Amino acid sequence: SQTIHQWPATLVQPVGSPLSLECTVEGTSNPNLYWYRQAAGRGLQLLFYSVGIGQISSEVPQNLSASRPQDRQFILSSKKLLLSDSGFYLCAWKARAGELFFGEGSRLTVL
Amino acid sequence: AQSVTQLGSHVSVSEGALVLLRCNYSSSVPPYLFWYVQYPNQGLQLLLKYTTGATLVKGINGFEAEFKKSETSFHLTKPSAHMSDAAEYFCAVSDGSNRDDKIIFGKGTRLHILP
């Protein structure tokens, strides 16, 4: 069966520091992968999605970037964090039938 | 482009009462529609989905939703609320033809269950 993992689960970083959140999927090949950010009262904001290795679509201009170095690995990065980058970050993969399966989430606090 | 509107950021119902969470969508192509549930500090879990066929869809935990094309709605219901249903619920839409890989979520509705 397919599984998806994110890490770290929680992260506290100072403003201006770099960020790397990692997501891996097991049990499927060539999945569509997604990064969402969840802020209180704002629902889930789609940040990036990828349909294949090296293929990244960005939905919102921002301080973040994404990369897909391997088929089942999706990384969210920043060179210099801002206070506004705080939030709950969710990685997901898309099944053939169209639904998303989510990781456990990564809570980022920028101080 | 698709969009989703969830009416009511907070809904409170008494234990045993009917649960109704509202979702309206906008899509220029036949949509796929989803409801997800999120418990605190966890990822989202799929409750149910509509792709094609029967418009009344049954999901886990006794929830169901009905796709009404004429009303562009996909409201979530449960006949009798349980304390364990307290969570945040998200409606989502995607392009059913899969030409567009984006899946768009509503802002969510937090369901409170009153004893």
Chai-1 contact restraints between the chains, C-beta under 6 A:
chainA,res_idxA,chainB,res_idxB,connection_type,confidence,min_distance_angstrom,max_distance_angstrom,comment,restraint_id
A,N32,B,D101,contact,1.0,0.0,6.0,A-B,restraint_1
A,G43,B,F105,contact,1.0,0.0,6.0,A-B,restraint_2
A,G43,B,G106,contact,1.0,0.0,6.0,A-B,restraint_3
A,G43,B,K107,contact,1.0,0.0,6.0,A-B,restraint_4
A,G43,B,G108,contact,1.0,0.0,6.0,A-B,restraint_5
A,L44,B,F105,contact,1.0,0.0,6.0,A-B,restraint_6
A,Y49,B,D101,contact,1.0,0.0,6.0,A-B,restraint_7
A,V51,B,D101,contact,1.0,0.0,6.0,A-B,restraint_8
A,L90,B,G43,contact,1.0,0.0,6.0,A-B,restraint_9
A,G98,B,Y32,contact,1.0,0.0,6.0,A-B,restraint_10
A,G98,B,S94,contact,1.0,0.0,6.0,A-B,restraint_11
A,E99,B,F34,contact,1.0,0.0,6.0,A-B,restraint_12
A,E99,B,L46,contact,1.0,0.0,6.0,A-B,restraint_13
A,E99,B,K49,contact,1.0,0.0,6.0,A-B,restraint_14
A,L100,B,I103,contact,1.0,0.0,6.0,A-B,restraint_15
A,F102,B,G43,contact,1.0,0.0,6.0,A-B,restraint_16
A,F102,B,L44,contact,1.0,0.0,6.0,A-B,restraint_17
A,G103,B,G43,contact,1.0,0.0,6.0,A-B,restraint_18
A,E104,B,G43,contact,1.0,0.0,6.0,A-B,restraint_19
A,G105,B,G43,contact,1.0,0.0,6.0,A-B,restraint_20
